[in-house]
């Protein structure tokens, strides 16, 4: 059997790059048995083949190179068993994270399909909203689009730090009194849609109930036109608005660079207007 292998031969046999082997040598993880003092060429012995296999297997099991290096300084049956058992909680955490990422992607695909189905339809409609959860951050005075954007970024940052099950769908809450006075873009709260959650003060539950909604397409600064349609619709349908406005971004900067494709769903909770015997609102 051949006793020494050049770095090129070892790289071919193990299907690994020479650059990786050089790096392993540099960090002291897998060093050649012999280095030619005249040429600097690296040579590896036959007995090192199993060692490289072990490194690659451990790397495939999710261990870092530092963990592998420390373990291989002195390893035996007992501490190998402890190491592998200790990796199981790490894998479980990764599985939970991957499951959450999968849910985020599925939700985003659903939202984007909804945006595609909306097309150019911007007519207000009445619907029954399902229960949903949002993670919120207050927008600071003077409630401009800049403050709203900052609050949204803070939502993402805090949600990631807390590992909350958020979706990649942002939105805002605009107080009804601001809308009625024409201040359509002065949001008081920025939020992220999320799976069911509790235990954090930033999480709110939006209840099921009767709602009216409209889809606003295009530049957000022109959202007032869509609000006027919604307010007119409520008056015509005899509906009383009983909540602030909730805006859900169906398509935004995350999935399109063309503002003309942006779609925002605007939603109010409503109730049927109570009338007296003459048909006049009470």
Secondary structure, DSSP 4 states (H G I P E B T S, - for coil): ---EEEHHHHHHHHT--HHHHHHHHHTTSS--SEE-TTT--EEEETTHHHHHHHHHHHHHTT--HHHHHHHHTS--HHHHHHHHHHHHHHHHHHHHHHHHHHHHHHHHHHHHHHHHHHTT----EEEEEPPEEEEEEEPPTT--HHHHHHHHHHHHHHHHHHT--EEEEEEEEE-HHHHHTT-TT--SEEEEEESS--SSTTEEEEPPEEEEEEEEES-GGGTHHHHHHHHHHHHHTTEEE-S-EEEEEEE-TTT-S-GGG-EEEEEEEEEEPPB-TTS-B-
